Amino acid sequence: MDTLLLSRIQFAANISFHILFPTITIALGWVLLFFKVRFNRTKDRKWMDLYMFWVKVFALSFAMGVVSGITMSFQFGTNWPGFMETVGNVAGPLLAYEVLTAFFLEAVFLGIMLFGASRVPGWLHTMATTLVAFGTTMSAFWILVLNSWMHTPAGYELVDGVVVATDWWAIIFNPSMPYRLVHMLLASGLTVAFLIAGLSAYRWLRGDRAPAVATGLRVGVMLGAVLIPIQILAGDMHGLNTLEHQPQKVAAMEGNWETQSHVPLLLFALPNEETRSNSFEIGIPSLASVILKHDPAGVVPGLNDFVAEDGTVMHPPVAPVFWSFRVMVGIGMAMLVVAWAGVYLMWRRGADALPRPYLWGLTGMSFAGWGATLAGWYTTEIGRQPWLVQGVLTVKEAVGDIASGMVLSTLIAYLAVYAVLLAAYIGVIFHLARRGGVLYEPVASPGMQPVTRAGVHPAE
Amino acid sequence: MFDPVALPFIFAALMGVSILLYVVLDGFDLGVGLLFPFADEDERDRMIASIGPFWDANETWLVLAIGLLLVAFPVAHGDILTALYLPVAVMLIGLILRGVAFEFRAKAPLGHKKPWDVAFWAGSLMTALSQGFMLGMYVMGLEWTWAKVGFATLTAGALAVAYSFIGAGWVILKTDGALQRKAVDWAKGGIWGIVLGMGAVSAATPLVSQRIFDKWFSFPEVALLAPLPLVSGGLVVALWYVLRRLPMEEDRLAWFPFVGATALMVLGFCGMAYSFYPYIVPEQMTIWEAASSTEALSIILVGTLFVLPVILGYTVLAYFIFRGKATKLSYD
């Protein structure tokens, strides 16, 4: 295999592994703040129980996010030197602002948030929690600004093949940024909603009847039920924005080869790049035109418009984009059904009398948010190919000249480490759930303690 | 807009400060990890507790340093990192193992604590060795020949020992009783590594580069620079003297090994910075040749000047909140 392909796989593996954890911490920080504020207001211990359980998940996820994030920042240099050499004048300041405004904030106040509760006044601990949540969101903001700029670059000019910034306002608020940011923040919220609901359901099924379990179920399901319709709307708007700025990506998502009207919404298809057509397709007539153009006769751009005169293909590989888009939408629809069914069941029966199959369903969807988030990122990032920065720099131009054997060896090492860590992470999360969030280590400080109350409460 | 000649210099200085802060701050974290095999389980818990609230922020200085290299000197960034591809990968995997082991060892099922302790130690070792190796390769001009790789292997070992030394100094400062006495012994062992490592780098740098030789050994530079090695030597003697008498009544001078080790690292760093200035890729590319556009540097500098004092402020706050001897970490 060649260095380009290996470097791409390596970067994809690293960034896929990395994004799992920020997806949890971005929203979980705010949910922790919610638990904390609820406890401050009501003095009801179940809120502190919830905080204590989820702060451990947060700490673990945060550590995973930090270490995998550092890997990313080095890979720009080790594998993609052309990226910074060409667009460094834009990407550099954005990354610098992320480190300065977000990274340090999160990292310093995380220590106080995790271990400082007995050392600082309550208000300072609540403030530390707020600042950590704010920091993770700021971090997401800067990264999404840079990522969006790579899709829809604006506010720059090319001087001797190097990008020079001309308008920072236009760079930061580039055309796809608001949509992408909202879409990602909502994805994080949904991931956390289903994680909380799923683990709470799992604890309930295991016979844990701590008050925090039913409350966790309610919070998770309600959060999911509220966010999923907003996410579907935001995703639709993001798609329309993509149609405007990256029509070749939407063409690949729809599996549409020819620019035409009355484009069907394909539910299933086998895109074939050899024949430049779909080998097989099942679709709903004209629905893609309706969704994208709000008119059955609306003209939707096709992939064949993005082949240069000399036959160079300037659109993304079709099948991966087509399928990851469907996986994302499919998981989103499942979330809609499950969350709303949950609200209905809770309304009819109460959070403590949900049917067991439903609870198993929730448990199975604990990490559904990860699936949808990854599928969504694959759709948009593979959909950007062959460009690294749309219209400015191709992936091929940016790759570093490193022996392919060397990239292969590091790739194997990363994959091995990531596989072990992912298994350990999921294992530990369910282990924490079985233990009701109590660590084995004795807790030294007096006062509010999870030890006495949190063990597994036997089912009635 | 800032002065286009001054800007690259300012950024080189900022990057230098970040690297120095990283080497000192994460240096003691990594050192604590390196000393893990010499401690029993209870001592390990206390050692972890002494760095638990800080390590994440400490590691962020590395992110800032590499970020500054990336944003201020993009061309050098690519050159240096592609030349150091393998040691960088080893370091990253080491940092991953070390960072997650903190969490996993406390949260994993009971029987899994030992393997995560091993991962914590192995991760710290991989990180320290690869950083030392990269330092050596950098000093040698980033060329992969047997002699230069040999030198880099030596600096790899030396930096690992130096980290252990400052880590031991940190444990002396943050603990008491039997563990503190143990840490004094570790420090006594580590001090020779520091002498060897600093000696090797100091001897090799002027030998590989005539330019650096001239910078140090022409008059009046040689007289002006004399305090650097002299103060370093004095510090080593003082450290040895104090370490032989620790622990003292009322914990007097327990701070000295850590502060002394920090001072040694600062001195060594100043020497290196003097040697390499104005090059960012040794003997090949100066900071002005590698710098980003004035416009991009200006916009980062504005933010940096505004934010850096705030970062330093809340870093100090964190160290203040967790001051004193380390107690068992708890979430309450």
Interface residues (C-beta under 8 A of the other chain):
Chain A: M52 V55 K56 A59 L60 F62 A63 M64 V66 V67 S68 G69 I70 T71 S73 F74 F76 G77 T78 P81 G82 M84 E85 G88 N89 V90 A91 G92 P93 L95 A96 Y97 V99 L100 T101 F103 F104 L105 A107 V108 F109 L110 G111 I112 L114 F115 G116 A117 S118 R119 V120 V162 V164 A165 W168 G400 D401 I402 M406 T410 A413 Y414 V417 L421 A424 G427 V428 H431 L432 L439 Y440 E441 V443 A444 S445 G447 M448 Q449 P450
Chain B: D45 G52 P53 F54 D56 A57 E59 T60 L62 V63 L64 I66 G67 L68 L69 L70 V71 A72 P74 V75 H77 G78 D79 I80 L81 T82 L84 Y85 L86 V88 A89 L92 I93 L95 I96 L97 R98 G99 V100 F102 E103 F104 A106 K107 A108 P109 L110 S292 S293 E295 A296 I299 I300 G303 T304 V307 L308 I311 Y314 T315 L317 A318 I321 F322 T327 K328 L329 S330 Y331 D332
